[in-house]
Amino acid sequence: MITYFFIFLAVLAVTSALAMVISKNTVNSALFLVLNMVSLAGLFLLLKAQFLAVIQILVYAGAIMVLFLFVIMLLNVQDEENLFSQFRVKYFVAFLVGIVVFSQLLYSIGSFTEMLPEVSPEMAEVGTVEAVADVLYSQYLLPFHIIALLLTAAVNGALMIAQHKIKSGATND
């Protein structure tokens, strides 16, 4: 059964990547890229790497794709009305709900017929949030703190630059 899920997700990833490259509409290309990222997250779940799957959805399919869509919509102001007339949100939501129900149905059939493979105890721990945190806070604690300090300094620098521009703009008026 996992083989069928792998084949389905692999074909979905390849076809959505091809559709993203071939599509002439930028918004459709961005949505195909989101579908590609979701299928990659599914592949990570099949590999028992829950942390990577969640990061794939939250960071890439969530935050970065929202930024892409904002930029696309800002650049194509005249095409914004055409997007909402052609793309129906209810059809997209219905498609996602259908995929979730279908996957739950396949999983329940697979667990009932004992088609799901047994996972070794060592493999069940690889890729979980606990395993990543254990390595991050034991072996890589110093680099983790250095990166945290660098990111904090970058945020403080950006705030200082933004405040300087506000103050210099207020004195010129």
HELIX and SHEET records of a PDB file:
HELIX    1   1 ILE A    2  ILE A   22  1                                  21    
HELIX    2   2 THR A   26  LEU A   46  1                                  21    
HELIX    3   3 GLN A   50  ILE A   55  1                                   6    
HELIX    4   4 GLN A   56  ILE A   64  3                                   9    
HELIX    5   5 MET A   65  LEU A   75  1                                  11    
HELIX    6   6 GLU A   80  GLN A   86  1                                   7    
HELIX    7   7 VAL A   89  PHE A  112  1                                  24    
HELIX    8   8 PRO A  121  GLU A  125  1                                   5    
HELIX    9   9 VAL A  129  SER A  138  1                                  10    
HELIX   10  10 LEU A  141  ASN A  172  1                                  32    
END                                                                             
